[in-house]
Amino acid sequence: MKKIIFALLVLGLYLIASCVDDKPNEDQLQNGKETSFGGFTKEQCDAANGYWNECGSPCAGTDAEVCIQMCQVQCECGGIAGFGCPSGYKCRLTGKIADEMGVCVKE
């Protein structure tokens, strides 16, 4: 009986693990290129002198005390380097830190 329960547990874990997909979904693709949560591509971020981050915090620039621990593709802005955003987007900052890094969001 223990062997059957163990086998079912292993099978269940395998099925759950196989359902996890690290590939971007259709909402994260634009002409086959990965986009940030703002909807622009790495090329657009680079052209605006932004910093493309493949694994940024979804709480960047929100001043949240608690944040989910997951990666979010985003175009970072601000900071001492003066990173910018593509046109039609603004840099979301908390404004509490000098030279703070923020994230580009739609205006």
Phi, psi and omega in degrees: 000319180296324180293322180292316178297317179297317180297318178294322178296314178297316179297318178297317178296321178297316180296320179294316180295326181285344179279342180286126183238118181275355181282147178295145178276179184300328179291340182260009180242141176222112185054039178080002180252142180291140180243162175282176178293345176278346176098013178244164185266171177301320181297320178293321178295314180298320180296331180269008182063035175268175178245112181283122181241116180290337184222063180271169179277131177294349181258009181303129178077008183258348182064027180288139177278332179233135182218144176295141181265088178208159180274144175220125177293129182204162176258113182273153184219173178079212180074176182295335179282347179069040178300144182248182179237153174300159181297143184090000180234154176234164181270118178274115180232155175281332181081008182264347185234133175292141180058036180289144172270134177236199181223145180283130178227157179298143179287000000 
